[in-house]
Amino acid sequence: MNTALYVRNISRGQGQSAVRAAAYCGRRCLYDERLGRTFNFRKRPGLAYSELRLPACVNPTLRDSGRLWNAVEAGLTRANARLARELIVPLPRGWSLQSQILLVRGFLEDEFVARSHAVDWHVHLDHPRNPHVHALVSFPTWDAEGLGPADKNWDRRAWLVGLHAVWRRHCDRQGLTASSDPGRGGGSLHLGSAHALAKHGVITRQGQRLAALRALSTIRRSHKWPAWLRLRLRRRDNVGRKRQRARERFSRDR
């Protein structure tokens, strides 16, 4: 199984909305109170399971995806505020849905919910060969009074590398390794994640394949003349051969 994972920011500075991201990942219809817009993704297929995990200190009234992410939008007022981080996590093929849920739930509980982050995660089975999870993790932490400070470690390069290592160890404990045959119960991943991880020094099989393809694309191919020019050159050669045969006949006749 490929144990890489992909992480991206949901940032207001990039024109993004945490409510819209939650509606898309959860295939739901949510109303964004800040923008005054409704985002409806109910018609998009692929949703197999949804779960919202909150720290114990969070107000029970926020145990709803729409209320939670609207609270995050209202609590972070900066124009370039980072609202959440989205994780795309591959799942092993050939496993039952319940086994896949238990695999991801343990990882998200230990790494985020236990550290006072809210996690809104969903299993997508829109393609049978690419089961994966979209997990929205609140950028700020939560306490009894509401939104708390953001985790400064998330801004460090080592955080992503460490998160990838933790997920890999978690998979190893479940009997999943990076050398598993992807055609026999392994997992797959969005190709964009391999490129993102490569920037942080994390080597993945997909990243190595992409690097090899990129290297092949840079090899200079032999020049191919256009069709009209090849025809003109062929005619010139034919004319030259005819003239040569004519000169040979003329010399014999003399």
N, C-alpha and C positions, 0 to 999 in steps of 0.2 A: 504494500500500500504506500502511496505517496503521502508522506507525513508533513508536507509543507502546508502553510496556511497564509492567507492574504489579509492584510489589515489596511484600512483606509479611514481617513478622517471625514466626519460629517461636520462641515464648517459653514457658518453663516457668511464668512468672508468670501466663500466661493459660490454664494447664492443658493446654498443647500438648506434643507429643512429637516429637522429630526422627525417631525410628524409625517412628512412625505416618505422618508426612508422607512419608518415603521409601517406605514400603509403598504408600501411596495413589498417589503420583506414578508409581511404577514398576509398579503393578498386581502387587504381590508379597505374599508371606507372610513377615513378619519378626517376630522375637521381641524384645520390649523387656525387657532384663535389669533395668532400674531399676524398672519397673512390674510385672514378672512377668506380662506379657500378650502374647498373640500377635495381630497385626493381619494379616488376610488379605483382600486386595483382588484376588485372582486372577480372580474372576468378572466384574469390571468391564471393559467393552470399551474399545477406543480406543487401546491402546498399539501404536505402530508401530516404536519404536526406543528403546533405552536405552544409556547410556554413563556410565561413572564415570571422571572425570579427577582425578588427584592430583598434587601437586607431586613433583618428583623425590626430595625428601628424605624422603618418607613411607615408613614401614615397608611392605614388600610384603605383609605379612600382612593389611593393612587394605584391600587391593584387593577388598573385598567390601562391598556396601552395608550389610548387617546389622552386620558388625564395625565398619565406619567410624562409623556413627551411634551405636552403643552405646558406642564409645570417646569420642565427643563428649559423650554423656550422662554418662558416668562421669567425664570430666575437668572438667566444669563442675558444681560442686556447689551453687551458690547457688540459693535457692528461686525467684528471679526471673531466672535466667540466660537470656540470649538464645542460642539454640542454632544457628540458621541463618536465612538469608533465602531466601525462595522468590521466584523470578522467573517471571512468565508472559509469554512472548515470542511475539508473533504471527509467523506464517510466510506467505510468499506462496502464494496458491492458483495452481494450474496448473503448479507446479514439480514435478520428480521428487523422491522422498523423499531420494535421495542429494544433490541440490542443496540441499535444505532443511537437511540435516545439516551440510554443509560451511559454509553461511551462519552457522549458530548456533555451530558448534564454534570457528570463528575468533574470534568475539566473546567467548565464554566463556574461551578460552585466554588471550587478550590481557588481559582485564580482571580475571580472578579467579585462574586457575591460575598465571599468571606472577607474581601477587602472593601466592603461597603459600596460597591457599584451595583446599579440596577442592570439587569440583562434581559432583553427581549429577543428570544431566539426562535428560529423556525427551520424545520426540515423541508427541503425542496427536492422533489423527485420528478421534476419536469422532463428529465431525460434518464432512462434506466441505466445508462452507463456513467452517469455523473451525479450520484446522490451527494448532496452537500447541505451545509447549514449556513444560514445568514443570522449572525448574532449582533444585535445592537447593544453596545455597552455604554452607559452614560459616562461622559467625560468627567464630570464632577462626582465626588463621593456623596453619600447621604448620611445624615445624622438625625437625631430626634427632632431637630428644629427645621429640617428640610435639606436643601442643597448645602453641601459642605465644600471644602476646597478641592481643587483638582489634584490628581496625583502627578507630581513633578517628574517622577521617573519615566512617565510616558513620553517625555520629550527627548529622552536619551536614546542614542542609537543602540546601546546594549539591551534596551528593553525588548525590542522586537526580536533580536537574536535570542535572548533568554526565553521569550515566550514560545518561539519556535522549538527550542530545546525542551521546554517543559511539555509541550504537546507531543513531541516525539517520544519522550520518556513515558508519558501517559499511554500512548499507543503501544509501546513495547510491553508495558505491564499487562495489556490486554491481548498479547500475543500477535500484535500487528507490527511488522517491521517494514522499513523502506525498501527491502529487497524482495518483498512479497510479489508474486506474479500478479500484475494488474488484471490479467484476463481471468483469474481464478479467485474472485472475491476481493480483489484489491480495490483501491479508491482512485479517483481522478480529481482534477482540480482545474480551475480557470487558469489559462496559460498566463494571464497577466500577473498572477501572484509570483510565478517563478522569476519574472523580470524584476519585480519589486524586491524580492528577497535577495536576488543577486546583488542589488545595489548596496545591501547591508552585509555582504560577505557570506551569506548563507548559500551553500551549494545544494542544488536539487537536481534530480535526474532530468526534469523538464527544462531546467535552466541550462544544463549541459547540452541537451538536444537543440534548444533554441540558439545557443552559442555556435554549435556546429553548423546549423542551417544558415546563420548569419555569416559565418566564415565562407561557406560555399557560395553564397550570393555575391561575395566580393571578388571571386575569382574572375579574371578577365577572360571572356570567351573569344574564340577566333572570329575575326570579322567576317560577316556575311554580306556579300554585295547584294544590292537590290536586284529584283528580277529583270527590270529593263536594262540594267547595266550588264548583267550576265548574258542576256540575249545579244547585246551589241558586241560584247567581247567574243562570243561564239561565232557570230557572223564575220567578224574581222579575221578570226582564225581560219574560217572556211575560205574566205577570199584569199588569204595568204597561201593556203595549201593549193588552191586552184592555180594561182599564178606560178607557184613553184613547179607544179606538174606541167603547166604550159611551157615554161622555160626549158624543162627537161625534154619535152617532145620536140621543141624547136631545135635544140642542140643535136638530137639524134637525126632529125631530117637533114640537117646540113651535112 
